[in-house]
Amino acid sequence: MDKALADWQEAKRGNKGILFRLAAGDKWCSTGMSGKRLTSSSASCKPKQPRKAISLDIELDILRRFDAGEKLSTIAKTLGLATSEVATIRDNRDEIKTSVQIAAPLNAQTLYFHHSEVISDMERLLSMWIKDQTQDNVPLSTNVIQAKAKSLYDELLKEEGSGAQGKPFLASEGWFDMFQKRFSLHKVHNAVANTAINYPSELKKVIDEGAYMPEQVFNVGEMGLFWKRLPDRTYISKEEKAIPGFKASNDRLTLLVGGNAAGDFKLKPLLVYSCENPRALKGYAKPNLPVIWHSNSKAWMTVTIFHDWFINYFCPAVEKYCAKHHLSNKALLILDNTPSHPLNLNDLSNSVRVEYLSINTAALLQPMDQGVIATFKRYYLRKTFKQLTYATNGEGKPTVREFWKSFNILNAIDNIAESWDEVKVSTMNGAWKNIWPECINNFSGFPPAESAEKVTRDIVELANEAGFEDVVEGDVIHLLDSYEDYLSDDDLMLLEQEQASQEVDMIETPPVPLQIMTNHLSDALSYVDQVVHILSVNDPNRERSLRVGRLLQDAMSCYREMYKEKLRRKQQSTLDAFLVLKSEPPSP
């Protein structure tokens, strides 16, 4: 009797349709929504019917059969399913098509007892979240997944409105086990490890077949960057956390970075931000930024953005690089298998071949994930602290709070470009050790890459110099790890509200006319000439002052040409003012 009571209690805690066993015999009865037995006699219970796990591709096959005119009973008999199950699939046609559209795995299984609609929606969203986190190499534990499931469930329940009814969802171990089976999330790690072991030999065959040199083999990887985030122990972070609403430290952008296996060609970073025209970029021509600028509301990479990058930047950049180095115009691009990477790239170029890594192997195989992205993020944080320290050090300078309040996306873009330039050839080349060890060189003559420990110590020293005396190396490491975090459900909603309240920022603003800039060229060139003269007169090391003077003059040569062109146009305009068009005398 105790066993029957335990089974009944377990059934009552679950969703409606759960089966429980009576104390007498091996017969089974179904429960209603309230958990009450529908029959009081064990003799009247039917034998247990095993629940059929039906994957999404089978559901689609059933719908295609209905569209072709097959009868319900014929489909059920052909596929070995209960007629009621096939009828349920037919009636849920719209929901199944929605599951396909939101990219639920086709082998995801549906158990045909009645989940609430909220739980079904939650599980689909959860499977997408797990896939996204896995592609971004974020480690997930059972506890993390269960916590996210509860969070999504609560948010979906809120969206149903105040009158929504729903049972408490506990994200129990039993639910998690069934969720894994329905969405085929079990036994992934062994398959991934085997794929990673075999991949280098497979890649070598592709490289040998195409006769690619290290200069012609490329990889790009995506990363999230919270561009305005400081260590938790700084007083700025503490003050921000105490303020309600959206936090500036949660403003996230996506970067796409990469280069060739030789390490001597780094691609211009592609940046995706949530706002197309932030105020900080007013007056700046986006094509001339040190990054390739794109935007969408979530600051995520999309198929459209990647497609545009591949056609309009990557292929032309490879062609130009190969021509400069007297190489044949061909390249091999290795990509991780994320939904934002189109699968038809091989149809778009005759000179670039694209190979995709197997799902979930990016953390082990993708070169950009083997130290390049981590190194870049350390350089970015160090560059940001350098900028903060320099801007606030001295009398009359802004305070740290004032500087950080004014720190905007344009400052972040500059720091991103300079930090990417800092990444060494040896770092870019050494990242290929896991998939193409034959291409690794010792690079004698090139400056060695800085160790991660050294850069971390630099960041701590700069933070302490800026007044954040409590910051230690562990805080820096924790901050760098947090760059992998994603916005919480609440943060995403607050971000949308923030964007809606600042629509004025997203209005297209024309760039500042060239004339406004050239009006200041004379002053700028004059200041540079004064600097060169001061160094020449006062530096006892004549060789050094001449060298610096040449560097400054060479750097300003493009602006001198611009200024000369302005003078030529002005002179031409002045001469035209003296020319009068002589009209012909009227004919008699």
N, C-alpha and C positions, 0 to 999 in steps of 0.2 A: 504493500500500500504506500509505503514511503517513496518507492520508486515512481509509482503512478503520480503521486502528489508533486514530486520534483519535476516530472515531465510536464505536468499540467502548468506548473508555475513558469517553467521555461517557455512553454507555448504562449502563455498569457503575456509574457514580457516581449514577445516578438510581434511580427506583423500578422494581419489577418490571413487565414489560409494555412497557418502552420499546423502540422499534424502532431497528435500526441497519442501515446499508447495507453490503453486501458489496463487496469490491473489484471483482468482475466484474459488469458489467451494472448495471441500475437496479432489480433485484429487492430485496425487503426481507424480513428475517426477524425474528421476535420473539425476545426473550431471556427466560429464566426469572429467578427471584429472584436467582440467583447471577451472572447476566449471561452464562451460557454459551449458545452457539447450540443451538437445538433441532434443527437440521439442518445437515449439513456440505456439502450440495450446493446451489449457487445455483439450479440448475434446479428443485429441489423447493420453492423458496420461492414463496409466493403473491404476487401483485401487492399493492402497498401499499393498505391500506384506510384512508382518511382518518378520523381520530378525530372523532366527532360530539360537538359541544358541546351539551349538553341543559340548558336552564334549569329552574329549580324549578317554574315554572308548567306546563311540558310534562310533567314528572314527575307532578305532581298530576293532570293530565288523563289520563295513562296509568292511574293508579290508579283514577280515577273510571270509566274504561272497563272495567277489570277488575271493579269492583264492579257495573257494569251488565250483566255477563255476556259481554262480548266476548271472543273467543278471542285468544290470544297472537299467532298469525300474522296475524290480521285487523288488530290494532292496529299491528303492525310495518309492514304493507304500507300502511295508511292514512297513517301519519306518516312513512313513508320511513326507518324505522330498522331496524337489524339485529335479528333475533329474539333474539339473545343479550343485546343491550342492553336490550330491553323486559323480558326475563326477569330481568335483574339488578335493574332498577327494581322489579319485582314482589317480588323476594326481599328488597329493602332497604326495604320499606314502612315499617317502624317508624323507621328512621333518617331517611327523608325527612320523615315527620311531625314528628320531633323538630326537624329543620332549620326547619320552618315555625314551630314553637312558640317557638324562640329567635330569631325575627324575622330570619332570613337573607333577603336580598332575593330576591323571586320571580324576578328576572332573573339571579340568580347561576347560573353555568353549571358543570356537572360534566363533566369529561372522563373517559370510561370506560376509562382504564387504571387499574391498581390502586395507588392511594395507600394508605399504611398508615392504619389507623384513627386513630392519634394525629395524623398530619398533617391528615387531614380534619377532626377536631375542632378542631385548632389554627386552621385556616383559617376555620372558622365563627366561632370566638371572636374571631379577629383582625378579621374583617369587622365584627363588632359593636363592637369597640373603636374601629376607625377611624370608624365612624358616630357613636359617642358623642363622640369627640374633635372631630370636625368640627362637630357640633351645638354644642359648647362653644367653638367658634372657636379651637381649638388647632392651630397650623400643624404639618403633618406632612411630613417629608422621606422620601425612599426609605430612607435609612439608619436613621431612627427606626422606620419600619415593619418593616424587616428585623430590627432588634434586638428589637423587641417579639415578632416571630414566633418568634425563637429562644428568648426567655424563656418564652413560652407553651408551646412544644414541650417544653422541658426540664421545666417544671412538670407538664405532662400525663404525661410519661414517668415522673416520680417517683410520680405518683398510681397508675400501673399496678402499682407494687410492685417489690421488688428483683429479681423474676424477669422483669421486662418486657424485651423485646428491641426494639431500634430502631436504625436506621442513623443515623449522624451527620447532622444537618440543618444545612445551611450557609446557608440563606436566600439563595441565589445570585441574581444578576440574572436568570438564566433562569427560576428559580422565580417571582420577583416579577412578571415580565412575564406569565407564565401566570396567576398569581393575580389580577392586574388584569383580565385578560380574563374569567376565570371569574366574578368578582364585579362586573363592570361598573364599575370604579373609574377608568377612563381618560376623558380629555376632559371633566372636570367643570368646570374653571375657566371655560372659555369660555361654557358654558351658564349658569353662575352669574352671570357678568358681564352677559350679555344680559338675564337675568331681573331683575337689580338695576336696570338702566337703564330697563326698562319699568314697574317696579312703581309709582313715584310717580303716573303717569297713571292706572293701574288703581285705586289707592287713592283718588285724587281723585274718580273716578266713584262709588265706593261712598259716600264722604262726601257728595257732592252729592245722590245718590239718597236718602240717609237724612236729609239736612239736619242733619248733626251739627255742633255747635259744638266748638271746641277743648277746652272744659270736659267734653265728653261722649265724647271719644276717648281710649282708654287703651292702655297697653302694660305688660306685666310681663316680667321676665327672671330667669333663675336664675343663681346663681353659687355656686362652692365657696369656702369660707373656712376656712383653717387658723387657728383662733381663738387658738392658743397657740404661735405661731411668731415667733421673733426673728431678726434678721439673722445670717447665718452667722458673721460676724466677732466676735460677742459671745462672751464666755467661757461664758455659759450654753448657747449652742448647741453650742459645742465640747465642753463636758463631757457634754451629752446624747448627742452622736454617739458618744462613747467608751463609753457604757453599752449593753450588749446588751439585746435585747428591743424591745418596742414603744415608740416615742418619742411623748411628749406633743405635740410639734410636728407630728406627723402626724395628730392628732385633727381630723377634718374635719366640717364641717356644711354644709348647703345652705340658701341663702337665696333666697326669691322676693321681689323688690321691684318697685315700679312706681308709676305715677301717670298723670295725664291730660296731654294735650298743652299745656294752658294753663299747667301747672306749679304750680298752686295747690292741688292735692290729691294728696298722697303717701299711698299705701296702707300700712297696717300691715304690716311685714315678716312673712313666713311663714318659720319656721325648722324644718328637719328635722334631727334629731339621732339618733345611733345608740342612745341609751338613753332609754327612756320616763320613768324616774323617777330621775335622778341625785341623789345625796345633797345636792348644793348647792341643789336646789329643794325640799327637805323643808320643809313648812310653808307653801309658797307655792301659792296657787290658780292653776293654769295659765291659766284664762280671763282672769285679771287681769294676766298678764305683758305687757310692752310689745311682745311678738312673739306671733304665732299659733304655738303649739307643736304639732309633730307629730314622730313618730319612726318609723324602721324600722332594721333591723340594719345597713344600709350607709349610712345617712344620705343616701339618695337620694330625689329627688322621684319619686312614683309616680302612676299614673292615679287611684287611690283618693283619695290626699291632695289632688290637684289638683281632683278632682271635688267633694270636700267643701269646699275653699276657695271654689270658684266659687259653689256654691249657698248656703252658710251665711255667707260673709263678703262676697265681691265684690258680688253682686247687691244685698243689703241696704245695703251701704255706698254704692253708686251711687245707690240710691233715696233714701237720707237726704241725700246731698250735693245731688242735684238739687232736692229739696224745699227745702233750706236756701237755695239760690241761685235759686229760682223758675224752674227749668228743667223741661222735660218729662222724664218718667222714661224715658229711653232712653240707650243707650251703645253704642259700638263698641269691642270689645276686639281688639287685634292681638296674635297669638301666633306664636312661632316653631314650626316643625313638628318637635317632638321626640316620641319615643314616650311620654313621660309626660303629654302634653297630650291629653285625650280628644277624639275627633273628633265627638262628639255633643252638644257644648255648646249648639249652636243649638237643640236640641230641649228644653233645660232651662229656658229663660227667654224670655218674650215681649217683654221690654224690652231685652235685651242681644244684640247681633249679634256673632258671632265670625268674624274673618278670619284665615287662617293664611298666614304667609310661606312662600315656596317653600323646599324643602330646601336647606340649606347657604348660605342668604343672610343669616342672622342677623348675621354679623359686619359685613356691609355695610349692612343696612337696619334692624335692630331698634333702636329709640331707646335702650333701656336699655344697649345695648352701645356707644353713641356718646358715652361719657364719664361717664355717670351711675354705673355700677358701679365704674369706675376711680376716680372721685372719692370715692365712699363708702369704698372700701378704704383710700385714703390717710387719710381722716378717722378710720377705725377704728384704724389703726396709730398715728396721732398721739394719739388719745384714750387708747389703751392705754399709751403712753409717758408721757403726762401723769399718768395714774393711778399708774404705777410710780414716777415721780419724786416725786410728792406724798407717797405712802405711805412712802417710804424716806428722806425728807429731814429730818434733825433727830435729836437725841439721843433714845434710847429707842424709836426706830422700828425696824421689822424691816429686815434686810439685803435686798439685791436678790434673793439666792437664796431667802431665806425668803418674801418676797412672791410671787415667781414660782411657788414651789411651792404656795402657797395660792390662786393665781389660778385660778378655777374657771369653769364654764359660766355661772353666774349673773352673774359679773363681765363675761363676754363678752356676755351678753344686754343688760346695762345699756349697755355701750359701743356695741353694735350700734344700740340705740334712739337714743342720743344722737348717734351719727355720722350716722344716717339723717335726724335732725332738722336736722343741719347742712347737708345738701344744699340748695342755693339754688333758688329759683323759676326763675332764669335758666338754671341747669344743666338742670333738668327740661324746660324749654321748648325750649332750644337743641338738645337731643338729637334733635328731630324734623326737623332741617334736611335730612336726606337723603331723607326720604319725604314730607314735607308742609311745604315751605319757606314756604308762605303763612301758616302759623300762628305763625311766629316773631315775637316782639315785642321792642322795645328795653327794656321794663320800666323806664322812668324812675321813680325813687322807690324801687325795690327795691335792696337792697345787692348789689353785683356779686359774682360767684363768685370765690373765691381761685384763683390760678393753681396748676397742679400743681407748678411749681418752688418756689413759696413754701411749700406744705404739706410738700414733701420736705425743704426746708431746716429747717423747724420740727421735723420728726421727727429729723433729724440732731442738732440742738441739744439736744433733749430726751434723746436717747440718750447724747450726750457728758456731759450734766449728771448722768445716772444712773450714770455710771462706765464707759460703753462708749466710750472715747475713740478707738478705732480705726475706728468706724463712719463711713462717708462716704456721699455721695449715691448712688453706684453700688450700695452694699450695700442701700440702701432700695429702689431700683428693682428690683434682683434679687429681693428678698424679695416685693415686690408682684407681680412676674411669677410667682413660685413658687406664688402662690395658685391659679393655673390648673392646677398639677400634680395628678396623681392618685396614689393610693397604688400602690406597687409590688406585685408578686405576693406577695413576702414580707411586706410591711406589712399587706396584706389578711388574710393568714393569722394574723399576730400579733395583729391587731386582734380577730379572732374569738376567739382564745385569751384575750385580755385580758377581753373581755366575758363569756366563759364562766366565768372565775375570779372575776368580780365580780357574780354573779347576785344577790347580796344587794342591790346598788344598784338593781336593777330591780324590786324588790318594791314594790307600791303603798303609799305612805305617806299617811295622811290629813292634810289641812291642819291647821295649828294652830288650835284653836278661837278664835273671835272674842273670847271672854272673856279669854284670855291676853293678847291685844293691848291690849284696853281697860284692863287693869290698869295699863298703863304710860302711858296717855294723860295722866293728871293731871301726871305728871312732865314729859312732853314739852311740854305746853302751858305749864307753869310756866317751863321753860327759855326758850321763845320769848318769853314776857312779860318775862323778865329781860334778854334780848338787846335787845329794843325799848327797854326803860327805860335800859339802859347807853348805847345810841346816842343816845337823846333828851337825856340829861343831859350827855354829853361831846362831842358833835359841835357845833362852833360854827355849822355850816351847818344851820339849823333846817329849811329846806325839804327838804334831802336826807334828814335823819334821819326826817322825817315820811313822806316818800315810801317809804323803805325799810321803815319800820314798817308802813305800809299793805300793802305787798307781802307782808311776812311774815305778817301777820294774815289777809290774803285767802287766802294759800296754805294756812294751817292751818284754814280755815273748815270744811272737810269733816270734819276730826278733832274740831273743837269740837262739831259736830252729833252725831257719833258718841258723844262723851263725855256730852252732854246726854241722849241717848237712854238711855245706860247709867244715869244718875242717875234718870231717870223710871221705868225698869223696877225699879230698886232700891227707890224710894219706893213703887211700887205693890205690890211684894212685901212690904214692911214693913207696909203697911196691911192686906193680905190676912191677915197673921198674927193680927190682932186680930179678924177676923170669924169667928164660930163658927156653923156651920150648925145652926139650931135644928130639932130633929126634932119632928114632929107627935105629939101625945099618942095613945097607943094607943086604938083604938075600943073602946067598952064591949062 
